[in-house]
């Protein structure tokens, strides 16, 4: 194993990861993802409580009840508005890396610009106006990255060229910052309004910037529902996640209706006493069978005994959510996004688990689902309720083994790298 760690490939991989870490844009992105831990965990706790207590498990209250909506509210304003918090943290850290004078103003301005392209207003028949939150969650994250890059650079250009409303020196600094931000924000707002208007006009109002981007991505995905296509889609979804796009949401939007259709068809066959049919779309669940997208639960389990304080801390708060298929604490906490050392196993384990799962179906150990289950449940629960077979339930746990084999060597490389960084930081503090 040591030879693997010291191989030229692994050394080059570490060097590449370190070079990415020195990039101001990507360094700000990683810092922002790590800053999201509190927001993500509060949302995850809210989601877990609702999933455990509603009628699908312990039936303590209904998913349509008032208590459910109250407990679920933190999730709505954390995970379902995740792109807002990403944009705020990202713009702040990126502006700080670029030595901007007032990064907090850059963060606020980036949020305004993001809402201009992602937060469409909806007016109901009763005249109530509300914000469409569809792209304020993880789906709008990649557009958020672009908004941050453009808006911060517009403000940097204005700062470098001294394009601002100037105030006398006797004016308090916070008021100076407020007036200095007017022109850069105005330029940014005009830019994004023009882009948004062009997209809306070109599509007859059918799409905005975010929905248009998702539509373009969706075109090549619809036809890839064969067995080879599912492997391609699984790898593609993981690759998108590595670059900050909610890959499972992008691909899943197309595949989930097909999965429901497959389960309904098999339900009819089961009721008629006929053999169930294997549809390749069922392989989609293999991308998140143990710990959410990328099958990250083994990474969390390894991290529980890590000598790296960062990995250990992230693992401790990620293990239980991972059991429920919530891997955002792990994805953003390690982080996995824009981290080549962890992105490689994140992608590689998906086709491996898919292949083994395909074999499980072909040999008859696994049975296609014939009951539609679309709830967030602990590992094995959904698989059992969808088929009423213990074999499907334990399969989720068996897949920890191949996934762990893929994760382990890369985990050790990353752990070694972080331990060295933490030791260097401790030595610097002592000096």
N, C-alpha and C positions, 0 to 999 in steps of 0.2 A: 504493500500500500504506500509505503514511503517513496518508492520509485515513481509511483503515479504522481504524488505531490510535487516531486522534484523534476518531473519531465519538462522538456522544453515547451510543450504545449501549455501546461499548467502555469509555468513561469510567465510565458507570453500573455496568458489569460489574466493573470494577476496584474501584470504591467498595464495591460489594456484597461482593466478596471480602475487602476490608480490614475491613469491618464484621463479617464472619464470623470473621476472624482475631482480632478483639478479644473475641469471645464466649469466656468462660472454658472452657466445655465443649468447644467445637469447637477452640479453640487447644490444649487438652490432648490432644485426639484427634489432631490433626496432628503434634504433638510426639511422641506415642507411635508413630505410624506411621513417622516418620523414625527413631526409636530402634530399629526392628525390622530395620534393614538388615543387621546382622551375622548375626542369626538366619536371615533370608531367604536370604542369600547362601550360608551354609554348607549349608542345605537344598537350594538350587538346584545347587550344585556336586555334592553327593551324588547328586541325581537325574540330572544330566547324565552323570556317570561311569557310573552303572548303565545308562542308556539307550543309551550308545554302546558299552558293552562286552558287553552281553548278546547272546543269540542272534539278536536282530532286526537287529543291525548287524555288529559285528566278531567276535561269537561267542567272546569271550575267556573267558566263563564263562556258566553257565546262570542264568536268573532264579530257579530253585529251589535254587541252590547256596548253600553256607555263606558264601562270599566275597561273594556278592550281598547276602545279608541283613546282613552286617557293614557293607558300604559304604553300604547303604540306611538303616542305623540312624540316622545324623544327620538324614536327612529325616524319619523318623518322629517324632523329638523336637524338630524345628524347625517345618517346615511342617504336619505332621499334628497338632501341638499349638499351632498359631498363636494360637488364641483365648486360651489361657492367658497367653501373653506379651503379647498385646494388653491383656488385662484388667489385668495387673500394671503395665505401663507407663502405661496410661490412668488407672487409679485413683491412681497415684503423682502423675502430672502434674496431674490434676484437683484432688486434695487440696492440692497445692502452690499451685495457682492460687487456691484458696479460702482460703489462708493457714492451713491445718490445721497443728497442732503437730507431728504425726509422720506424714508422708505415707507412709513405708515401712510403717507398721502398717496404714494404709488400703489399701495395695496387697495386703498379705497377707490382710486380712479380705475384700476383694473377690474374691480367688482362692478362698477357702473357700466363699463364697456362690455363685460361679459353678459350682464343682464340685458343689454341692448340687443345682443345677437341670440341669446338663449332663453330669455324669460318673456315669452310672448304673453300678451294680455288676452284674457277670455271674458266676454260679457255674456252672462246668462240671459234667459228670456225674461227674468224678473228684474234685469238691470244691474245685477251684482257683478262687479269686475274683480277678477282674480288672476293670479299668475299661473301659467301652465308650468308645472314643476317637472315635466318629463325629462328635460335636458339639464336640470339643475343637479341631478344625481350623477352617478358615475358615467352615464351615457354621454354627457357633455364635457367630460374631462379633457379629451384631446383638444377640442376647440378652445377650452379654457387655457391650455398651454400656449396655443397660438396667440390668444388675446393677451396673455401676460407678456409674451416676447415682444409683440408689436407695441402695446401701450407703454411698456417700460422704456423701449427704445425711442419712442416718440418723445417721452418726457426727458430722456437723457439728451436727445438732440436739442431740445429746447433749453435744457440747462447748460449744455456746452456752448450754445450760441447766445446765451443770456436772453432768451425770448420769454419774457415774463412781465407781469405787472409789478413794478418796483414800488416799494414803500419806504418811508424814511426809517433810519436806523433806530429811532426812538420807539417805533411800533413794536410791540411784543413779538417774539420769534414765532409763536404759534399763529399769530395773525398774518405775519409775513409769509409763512408757509402756505396758509390758506389762499392768499391772493396770488402767490407764485404758481399755484396749481391750476388756476383758472384757465389760462390759455392752453397749456398742454392737454388738460382734460377736454377742452373744447375741440382741439384738433383731433384727439383720439375718438371722441364721440362722433364727430362728423365722418371720420374714416369708417368706423364700424356701421354707422347708420347708412352710409352709401353702399357698403358691401351687402348689408342686410336687405336694403331696398332693391338692389340689383338682383339678388337671388330670388326674392319674393316676386318681383315683377316678371323675371324670366320664366318662372314656374307658375305664373298665374295665381300666386298666393298659396299654392299648395304646399310649399316648403319654405322653411327659414334656413339659416346657415347650418344649424345642427342637424335638423331632419334631412336636409339635402345631402349632407355628408354621409349620414347613415344610409340613405337611399342608394347613393353611389356604391357604397361598400356592399350593399345587399344584392346588387344585380348578379355578381358572379357566384353567389352562395346558393341560390335557390335550386340549381340543378345538381349540386353535389350531395345527393342523398343515397348514393350507392355505398357499399362497404369501403372501397378506396376513397370515395368522396368524404366519408365520415372521418377517416384518418387525416385527410387534408384539412378539413374544417376544424378538427380538434387541435392540430398543430397551429393552424392559422389563428384560432382564438387565443391560444397561449402567447403566440408571438405578438398579437395586438396588445395584450395585457402588459407585456414587457416594455412596450412603448407608450404606455399610459392610456390605451383605449380599452374600454370594457369589452373585451373580446367575447366573453360568454354571453353578454347581453346582445351584442351585435349579431352573433351567429344564432344564439338561442331564440331571438325574436322570430327567426324564420323556422327553426326546427321544433319549437315547443308545440305549435299547432299540429305539426306532423306527428309528434309523439303522442299527443292526445288522441288524434285520429287513429293511430295504431292501437292504442290501448282500448278505445271504444270498439274497433273492429274485432279485436281479440276477445273483448267482453261478450260480443254477440256470438262469436264462435264457441266460447266457453259455455254460454247459456244453451246453445244448440247441441252441446256434446261433441263438437268437432275439434280436431287438433288446432292448437294455436299456431300462428304464423310469425316467423322471425322477420322483423323489419329492421334494416340497417340503422335506422334513426335511433334505435334504442342504445346504440353504442355511445351516444352523446353523453350519457350519464357517467361514462368511464373517465371523463376529464375531471370530474370532481367527486369521485367515489369515496375518497378518504381525506377529508379536510378542506373541501372547496376546490375551486379551479386550480389546476396544477398539483392536486393531491398533496397538499402541504402539511398534513398532520404528522407524517414521519419527521419532517424538519422540526416541527414543534417538539416532538418527543425527544429527538436528539438534543435540542437546545436546552431541555430541562436540566441536563447534567453538564452543560457547557461551562468551560472555565472563563469564557468571555462574559463580562457583566452585561453587555448590550444584548447578546444573543439570549442569555439566561432570562433577562427581564422580559424580553419580547415573547419568549417561549411560554413563560409562566402565565401571561395574560392571553395567549393565543390558543392554548391546548383545548380548553373547554369549548370556546366558540368554534374551533376547528372540528370538534366532534359533531357539532351541529351543521357543519358545512359552511361556516362563516370564516373565510380566510383573509379578510381585509386586515385584521391586526397583524398577521404574518406578512402579507404582501407589502403593506406600507411600513411595517415596523422594522423588518430586517435591514433594508428594504430589498424586495426582489426586483421591482421595476428599475430599469436602467442600471442593473447590476449584472454584468455578464457572467460572473461566477455562479450566481443562483438562477439566472434566466435559462442557462443551458439545461440543468436538470428539470426545471419547471416545464420546459418544452418536451424534453426527451421522455419523461415518464408517462406522458399522455398516450403516445402511440404504443408503448410497451403494455400499459394497462388495458388499452383498447384491444390489442392483439390477444392477450390472455383472456379477456372477457368474451371476445368473439369465439375463442376455442371453447370456453365454458358453455356458450349457447349451442355450438355445433355438436358437442358431445352429449348434450342433454342435461348437464348439471344445473344450468340456469334455465329459467322459463321466462318468456316474454310477459311483461305486465299486461293484465287484463282488467285491472281496476285503476282508474285515474287518480293519482295522488300528487297534488301540486302544493304540498305544505313543506315548511322548513322543519325537518325532524332529525333526531340524532341518527348517526350511522346505523344502517341496517333496518331501522323502523319503516322508512318509506319503501324500501325494497321488499320487506315482508308484507306490508299492507297492500302493495300493488299486485302481489302474486299469491299471498297466503302460503308461501313455501319458506322453510327455514334455510334451504340452500341459498336462496337469493339474499337472505338476511346476513348470513355469515360471510358471503362473498365480499361485502364491503371491507370486512376486517382482514380477510385473506389478502386483499390487494395492498394492504400496508406493506407486505413483505417485498414484492417487486419494486414498489415505489420507493421504499427505504433503501434498497440496493442502489437505485439510481441517485438518490439524494446524498448518500453518505460521503463519498469521496469529495464532492463539491462542498458539502457542509464543513468537512475537515479543513479544506483549503481556506474557506472564508473565516472559519473560527481561528485558524492560525494567524491570518492577516489581522483580524480584530484584536486578538490577544497582544500582538506586537504593538499595535497602535495604542491600546490602552496602557501597556507598560511604558511606552514612550511618553504618553501624556502624564502618567503618574510620576515618572522621573523628572519631567519638566516642572511639575508642581512642587516637588520636593526641593528642587534646586532654587 
